[in-house]
Amino acid sequence: MLLTNDLKKNIASWLIAVMVVVAFILPMYFLTKWSWSNIMLVPGALYLAYVGLRWVARFGTFDIFSYQFVNLFSSFRKGAPKKYNDAYEYKSHMTEQRENKPMVWLPWLTVGAICMILCVVFSFFPELGR
């Protein structure tokens, strides 16, 4: 089995998504008096918000702001030509880039949804936690 770049990205994303939650949960459990519901709420909400913002950005919602930043930074380079003539050219270039590179969202959505489900379960059944 060959490890393609997409498979490597997926594996790395799964590992990072799980390890960040574990690295957050352990100190919060042992160093604070938070309930399990509150502990699971923070990473779950952050992961789902991250997926939502990435999803909105993939539709090109923030392309005009990115275009302005590209022009701003290229204006500081002396004698450097502008990368893109207008915003439409930048938007079409970014649309092409998005089609060629799929977004890795499944690990973040899955781990975030599991954390939110556990948050709800622990809020209704606090005796399962602390």
CYANA upper distance limits for C-alpha pairs under 8 A (distance plus 0.5 A):
  3 LEU  CA      7 LEU  CA      6.47
  3 LEU  CA      8 LYS  CA      6.81
  4 THR  CA      8 LYS  CA      6.71
  5 ASN  CA      9 LYS  CA      6.68
  6 ASP  CA     10 ASN  CA      6.72
  7 LEU  CA     11 ILE  CA      6.64
  8 LYS  CA     12 ALA  CA      6.55
  9 LYS  CA     13 SER  CA      6.48
  9 LYS  CA    104 VAL  CA      8.01
 10 ASN  CA     14 TRP  CA      6.65
 10 ASN  CA    104 VAL  CA      7.07
 10 ASN  CA    107 PRO  CA      8.16
 11 ILE  CA     15 LEU  CA      6.73
 12 ALA  CA     16 ILE  CA      6.57
 13 SER  CA     17 ALA  CA      6.40
 13 SER  CA    104 VAL  CA      8.00
 13 SER  CA    107 PRO  CA      6.86
 13 SER  CA    108 TRP  CA      8.22
 14 TRP  CA     18 VAL  CA      6.68
 14 TRP  CA    107 PRO  CA      5.68
 14 TRP  CA    108 TRP  CA      8.12
 15 LEU  CA     19 MET  CA      6.44
 16 ILE  CA     20 VAL  CA      6.44
 17 ALA  CA     21 VAL  CA      7.07
 17 ALA  CA    107 PRO  CA      7.00
 17 ALA  CA    108 TRP  CA      6.56
 17 ALA  CA    111 VAL  CA      7.37
 18 VAL  CA     22 VAL  CA      6.81
 18 VAL  CA    111 VAL  CA      7.51
 19 MET  CA     23 ALA  CA      6.43
 20 VAL  CA     24 PHE  CA      6.62
 21 VAL  CA     25 ILE  CA      6.51
 21 VAL  CA     43 PRO  CA      6.81
 22 VAL  CA     26 LEU  CA      6.63
 23 ALA  CA     27 PRO  CA      7.59
 24 PHE  CA     28 MET  CA      6.88
 24 PHE  CA     43 PRO  CA      8.24
 25 ILE  CA     29 TYR  CA      6.47
 25 ILE  CA     39 ILE  CA      6.90
 25 ILE  CA     40 MET  CA      8.06
 26 LEU  CA     30 PHE  CA      6.74
 27 PRO  CA     31 LEU  CA      5.96
 27 PRO  CA     32 THR  CA      8.09
 28 MET  CA     32 THR  CA      5.85
 28 MET  CA     33 LYS  CA      8.33
 28 MET  CA     34 TRP  CA      7.53
 28 MET  CA     39 ILE  CA      7.17
 29 TYR  CA     33 LYS  CA      7.56
 29 TYR  CA     34 TRP  CA      7.37
 29 TYR  CA     35 SER  CA      8.45
 29 TYR  CA     36 TRP  CA      8.21
 29 TYR  CA     39 ILE  CA      7.96
 34 TRP  CA     38 ASN  CA      6.65
 34 TRP  CA     39 ILE  CA      6.95
 35 SER  CA     39 ILE  CA      6.83
 35 SER  CA    126 PRO  CA      8.38
 35 SER  CA    129 GLY  CA      7.20
 35 SER  CA    130 ARG  CA      6.65
 36 TRP  CA     40 MET  CA      6.61
 36 TRP  CA    119 CYS  CA      7.48
 36 TRP  CA    122 PHE  CA      6.68
 36 TRP  CA    123 SER  CA      8.47
 36 TRP  CA    126 PRO  CA      8.43
 36 TRP  CA    129 GLY  CA      6.01
 36 TRP  CA    130 ARG  CA      7.44
 37 SER  CA     41 LEU  CA      6.65
 37 SER  CA    118 LEU  CA      7.55
 37 SER  CA    119 CYS  CA      4.75
 37 SER  CA    120 VAL  CA      7.28
 37 SER  CA    121 VAL  CA      8.18
 37 SER  CA    122 PHE  CA      5.51
 37 SER  CA    123 SER  CA      5.86
 37 SER  CA    126 PRO  CA      8.44
 37 SER  CA    129 GLY  CA      8.50
 38 ASN  CA     42 VAL  CA      7.29
 38 ASN  CA    119 CYS  CA      7.34
 39 ILE  CA     43 PRO  CA      8.21
 39 ILE  CA    119 CYS  CA      8.24
 40 MET  CA     44 GLY  CA      6.65
 40 MET  CA    115 CYS  CA      5.67
 40 MET  CA    116 MET  CA      7.00
 40 MET  CA    118 LEU  CA      7.10
 40 MET  CA    119 CYS  CA      5.66
 41 LEU  CA     45 ALA  CA      6.39
 41 LEU  CA    115 CYS  CA      7.15
 41 LEU  CA    116 MET  CA      6.47
 41 LEU  CA    119 CYS  CA      6.09
 42 VAL  CA     46 LEU  CA      6.67
 43 PRO  CA     47 TYR  CA      6.44
 43 PRO  CA    112 GLY  CA      7.18
 43 PRO  CA    115 CYS  CA      7.42
 44 GLY  CA     48 LEU  CA      6.67
 44 GLY  CA    111 VAL  CA      7.71
 44 GLY  CA    112 GLY  CA      4.57
 44 GLY  CA    113 ALA  CA      6.87
 44 GLY  CA    114 ILE  CA      7.94
 44 GLY  CA    115 CYS  CA      5.26
 44 GLY  CA    116 MET  CA      5.62
 45 ALA  CA     49 ALA  CA      6.48
 45 ALA  CA    112 GLY  CA      7.27
 45 ALA  CA    116 MET  CA      7.64
 46 LEU  CA     50 TYR  CA      6.54
 46 LEU  CA    112 GLY  CA      8.09
 47 TYR  CA     51 VAL  CA      6.78
 47 TYR  CA    108 TRP  CA      6.23
 47 TYR  CA    109 LEU  CA      7.17
 47 TYR  CA    111 VAL  CA      8.05
 47 TYR  CA    112 GLY  CA      5.51
 48 LEU  CA     52 GLY  CA      6.62
 48 LEU  CA    108 TRP  CA      7.69
 48 LEU  CA    109 LEU  CA      6.51
 48 LEU  CA    112 GLY  CA      6.05
 48 LEU  CA    113 ALA  CA      7.77
 49 ALA  CA     53 LEU  CA      6.61
 50 TYR  CA     54 ARG  CA      6.61
 50 TYR  CA    108 TRP  CA      8.48
 51 VAL  CA     55 TRP  CA      6.50
 51 VAL  CA    105 TRP  CA      6.88
 51 VAL  CA    108 TRP  CA      7.23
 51 VAL  CA    109 LEU  CA      6.95
 52 GLY  CA     56 VAL  CA      6.72
 53 LEU  CA     57 ALA  CA      6.54
 54 ARG  CA     58 ARG  CA      6.57
 55 TRP  CA     59 PHE  CA      7.37
 56 VAL  CA     60 GLY  CA      7.77
 56 VAL  CA     61 THR  CA      6.85
 57 ALA  CA     61 THR  CA      5.90
 57 ALA  CA     62 PHE  CA      6.43
 57 ALA  CA     63 ASP  CA      8.42
 58 ARG  CA     98 ARG  CA      7.48
 60 GLY  CA     91 LYS  CA      7.84
 60 GLY  CA     94 MET  CA      8.37
 60 GLY  CA     95 THR  CA      7.89
 62 PHE  CA     66 SER  CA      6.91
 63 ASP  CA     67 TYR  CA      6.51
 63 ASP  CA     90 TYR  CA      8.28
 63 ASP  CA     91 LYS  CA      6.72
 63 ASP  CA     94 MET  CA      8.32
 64 ILE  CA     68 GLN  CA      6.80
 64 ILE  CA     87 ALA  CA      7.10
 64 ILE  CA     91 LYS  CA      8.23
 65 PHE  CA     69 PHE  CA      6.88
 66 SER  CA     70 VAL  CA      6.69
 67 TYR  CA     71 ASN  CA      6.77
 67 TYR  CA     87 ALA  CA      6.86
 67 TYR  CA     90 TYR  CA      7.06
 68 GLN  CA     72 LEU  CA      6.52
 69 PHE  CA     73 PHE  CA      6.63
 70 VAL  CA     74 SER  CA      6.60
 70 VAL  CA     83 LYS  CA      8.42
 71 ASN  CA     75 SER  CA      6.55
 71 ASN  CA     82 LYS  CA      7.23
 71 ASN  CA     83 LYS  CA      8.20
 72 LEU  CA     76 PHE  CA      7.50
 73 PHE  CA     77 ARG  CA      7.75
 74 SER  CA     80 ALA  CA      7.28
 74 SER  CA     81 PRO  CA      8.04
 74 SER  CA     82 LYS  CA      6.80
 74 SER  CA     83 LYS  CA      8.17
 75 SER  CA     80 ALA  CA      8.08
 75 SER  CA     82 LYS  CA      8.13
 84 TYR  CA     89 GLU  CA      6.75
 84 TYR  CA     90 TYR  CA      6.41
 85 ASN  CA     89 GLU  CA      7.21
 85 ASN  CA     90 TYR  CA      8.45
 86 ASP  CA     90 TYR  CA      7.13
 87 ALA  CA     91 LYS  CA      6.55
 88 TYR  CA     92 SER  CA      6.59
 89 GLU  CA     93 HIS  CA      6.66
 90 TYR  CA     94 MET  CA      6.65
 91 LYS  CA     95 THR  CA      6.57
 92 SER  CA     96 GLU  CA      6.75
 93 HIS  CA     97 GLN  CA      6.79
 94 MET  CA     98 ARG  CA      6.61
 95 THR  CA     99 GLU  CA      6.80
 96 GLU  CA    100 ASN  CA      6.90
 97 GLN  CA    101 LYS  CA      6.74
 98 ARG  CA    102 PRO  CA      7.00
105 TRP  CA    109 LEU  CA      6.60
106 LEU  CA    110 THR  CA      6.38
107 PRO  CA    111 VAL  CA      6.56
108 TRP  CA    112 GLY  CA      6.39
109 LEU  CA    113 ALA  CA      6.42
110 THR  CA    114 ILE  CA      6.64
111 VAL  CA    115 CYS  CA      6.66
112 GLY  CA    116 MET  CA      6.70
113 ALA  CA    117 ILE  CA      6.57
114 ILE  CA    118 LEU  CA      6.63
115 CYS  CA    119 CYS  CA      6.55
116 MET  CA    120 VAL  CA      6.80
117 ILE  CA    121 VAL  CA      6.69
118 LEU  CA    122 PHE  CA      6.45
119 CYS  CA    123 SER  CA      6.60
120 VAL  CA    124 PHE  CA      6.85
121 VAL  CA    125 PHE  CA      6.51
122 PHE  CA    126 PRO  CA      5.67
122 PHE  CA    127 GLU  CA      8.39
122 PHE  CA    128 LEU  CA      7.02
122 PHE  CA    129 GLY  CA      6.99
125 PHE  CA    129 GLY  CA      8.35
126 PRO  CA    130 ARG  CA      7.55
